[in-house]
Amino acid sequence: MFSFGYTPRQAQVYKTIEQNNRRQDFKTSIVEIHKIIHNSKSTDLDKYEAYYLKYVVYKRLYNFSEAKDNLDLAQGYADKTIHRESLRNKYQLELLLIQVELRNYKGVADKYSDLQSIKTLELDRVDQALLKFLEAVVLVETSSGNAKQALKLVDESIEVLQEFYPEYVSVVLRLKIKIYTLLNQYNTAYKIYEQDIYLAKNYNTISYEIDLYRSMVEYYKEIGDYGKSLEYSRLVLDQVTLYNATEKSTELKLIEKQLNEEENLLLLHKKERDFYIMIAILVLLLIGVYYLVLVFKRRKRAVKQIEKQNSQMQLDIKQLQDKLKGIDIKSYSRLSKRQKQIVDLVQKGKTNKEIGETLFISENTVKYHLKIIYEILQIKGKADLLK
């Protein structure tokens, strides 16, 4: 697995999934992988790792079609990252390793040109070891194959894989069994088988264990011991039945379907919730706009009222100015309210008697007020008021 700057928590999650795979606890792996894929905080690199792990799960269950689909999905996310070149390199490598898992060594040899293009790219130690293994496959399958060189490449590959990817050593040893069988070194081939079956059992890689039994079917056919070949054929059948990879794979697909349905339901509920939240926000906005309009209208009415009052005030001032034309304003302001009323009535042409009746005072009182008014305004009589 790649680990491009993961946090300790992320690294632990991926480690746990790999441990689940080794324990054949593929259900838990699928659930954890699903969480990563559908986590809104997962990066493209996180999703690449998740789909790659799912590829490994289905490959362990011999469901190579589903494995390839998940490998393609992983590469789709890898292409969005800054590591696209190195991960594209790993993708090409994995495609060839699928052919190995299918025991299609000839298929690997036919794609030797792809192998050569991979060599030019940067690889980590594990992938370099796997590449050497694939080169050994090509040497064995080609007519000009060099068994000695193939064994050298296999041993170099195993040396690295034992440290970093020990569960895959049994796959590489299968090729070694094939080479020694082709060289007619049957005892050596059988010893390697014993070593290989121990590794497969030790790492609980039942799928690899079954493949080893298949190798022994071919081994005993090669040496002419058809009884033993039949015995291993039955062992293969028993292990396949016990492992029940097809049923497990189908079960995982059902789990994935259920998880996806639950995820879709959650998304639907989220969309409904978001819809109602948007409606609530829209209603609040409309209420806010309504109150703003009301405030605006009230303000507009208030402004109009003030403007009207100002206009009336200006009109009153103008009328007053017209009435007081020729009269000293400061002097006029010294008049009492009653005296101003009398001035107003005089300017309207009222007689002293009429003024008295209007203000409910005697005519003499009117005359008294007029005398005071004349003195304050410094005028001679009614004629000046009328001007």
VENURHU-V130932 format. One line per field, one symbol per residue. phi: phi as a letter, one per 20 degrees, with the letter a starting at -180 (. if undefined). psi: psi as a letter, one per 20 degrees, with the letter a starting at -180 (. if undefined). burial: I if it has 9 or more other ideal C-beta (glycine too) atoms within 8 Angstrom, else O. Layout:
phi = ???
psi = ???
burial = ???
This chain:
phi = .ebemffgffgfffffffffffemefffgffffgfffeefefeffgfggfffffgfgfffemefffffgffffffgfffedfegffffffgfffgffffffemeffffffdgffffffgfefceffffffffffffgfffeefefdffffffffffffgffgedbffegffffgffgfffffemefffgfffgfffffffffelefffffffffffgfffffeneffffffffffgffffffflfffffffffffffffffffffffffffffffffffffffffffffgfffgfffffffffffffffffffffffffffffegndffffffeffffffffgffffenfefffffffelcfffffffffffffffelceafgffff
psi = qqmnkqrhgghhghggghhgghjjmhghgggggggghjphiprhhghggghghhggghhhjjmhghggghgggghghhiirijhghhhghghghhhhghghjkmhhhghhkhhhghhhhirpqrgghgghghghhhggghhqhkqohghghggghhghgghhghlhiihhghhhhhggghghjkmhggghhhgggghggghhjkmhhhgghghhhhghghghjjnhghghghghgggghggghlhgggggghhgggggghggghgghghgggghghggggggghgggggghgggggggggggggggggggggghggggghhhhjpippggghiiqrgghhgggghgijjqrgghgghgjlrrhhhghghhggggggilrhahhhhh.
burial = OIOOOOOOOIIOIIOIIIOIIIOOOIIOIIIIIIOIIOOOOIOIIIIIIIIIIIIIIIIIIIIIOIIIOIIOIIIOIIIOIOIIOIIIIIIIIIIIIIIIIOOOIOIIIOIIOIIOIIOOIOIOOIIIIIIIIIIIIIIIIOOOIOIOIIIOIIOIIIIIIOOOIIIIIIIIIIIIIIIIIOOOOIOOIIOIIOIIIOIIOOIOIIIIIIIIIIIIIIIIIOOOOOOIIOOIIOIIOOIIOOIOIIOIIOIIIOIIOOIIOOIOOOOOOOOOOOOOOOOOOOOOOOOOOOOOOOOOOOOOOOOOOOOOOOOOOOOOOOOOOOIIOOIOOOIIOOIOOOIIIIIIIIIOOOOIOIIIOOIOOOOOIIIOIIOIIIOIIOOOOOOIIOO
